Amino acid sequence: MNETLKAFYYGNLTPCERCMIRGSQAERIMKGLSDADKLLSQSLPPELRPVLDRLTKAQQELDSIVAETSYIDGFKTGARFALDILSDGHENIEPITE
């Protein structure tokens, strides 16, 4: 029951370092993006390749920010659910147990 807390304590809980499952939809999309990036990079004149690199890097940074924010928001929402579950207060009826 405490495995998640132990993993967190020992620094083994790293949600940002997850591996894709082979053959999954995510892996297929990632391959498609990689193939498109490679094709576009090869098709561009050399002077425009840095622009593509900046675009790709900016998109990766934005994706990272969105993922981090979503993770934190999800964690907070889960904590709010847990607090609501533990709350005995209700405006219309008394709890079954004390």
Long-range contacts (C-beta under 8 A, 24 or more apart in sequence): 15-71, 16-64, 16-67, 16-68, 16-71
